[in-house]
Amino acid sequence: MSRRLRNLPLFSAVAAILLMVQGCEKEIAPGISEKQANLIEDKLKQDLIDPASLQVDWWPYHGNFVYCGLFNAKNRMGGYVGRNLFMAMVGWRKHIKDDEVVLLLKAQNEELHSDPDDGDTAKINAYIVQQCVKAGYKNELKEAGITA
C-alpha cells in the first residue's frame, strides 16, 4: 500500500475535526447565527407581558440587512395571542459587526406588550410588512397569511 493511501484516514479525520470546529456557532435558520438569534430574542422580550413565553418562527435570511420572522407570546390571561411579524436590521453598516442586531420593529398588539403603543399601530405594521417584502420575504409572508 502506498504511503499516501495509508495517511488518507488520518487526513480525513483531521479535515472533519477542522470543519466541526470551524462551524461551532450553529445557525438557527439559514443565514442567522445563534448569537444573532439570541440578540433578536432579547429585543423581542423587552416589553412583553410574559417574556419567558416567547416563541419564534425563524425564516431563512435573504440578505439585504433585513431579517424578518414571526413571534408569539402569552397575554395577561395566559393564552398565546397568535403569530406576529417582526423585522430586525442585522449588520447593516460597516462599523457594525454582522453579529449585532441594531434595530428591531415588531407588529403592535396590545395583548402582548406591557406598555401598549398609543401610536398608529396600523402604519407601523404596514411598514414592517413593506420592508419584509422589499427584503425578499414575500413567499414567507404569503405562507403565514400576511397580505403584502
C-alpha angles and dihedrals in degrees: 000000000000121000092245093057093048091056094047096090091049092048091049092051093049091048091050092050091049091051091049093049092045092053097045095126103075124216117241090198129358105294097007118101124213090250092053090047091051091051091049091048091049091053092046091053095051100098104013119128089228109022093177090063094062115135120184129198103207116212124195114273111246096191121237089116091271120109120188131187144139131266136187133190141167125273129217091282092056097249128121111251099207135265118313129192124246134184127203131188109224123196093330102159132050093245092050117079121235091245094060125093110206106173133030128182121182133188110267117243119161091209091065105043129075090212107037115213113246092197128096101297094181090061092048092049092046090050092052091050091047092051092047091052090050089051092055103263097122094116094047091049091050092050090050091052094247113140117222 
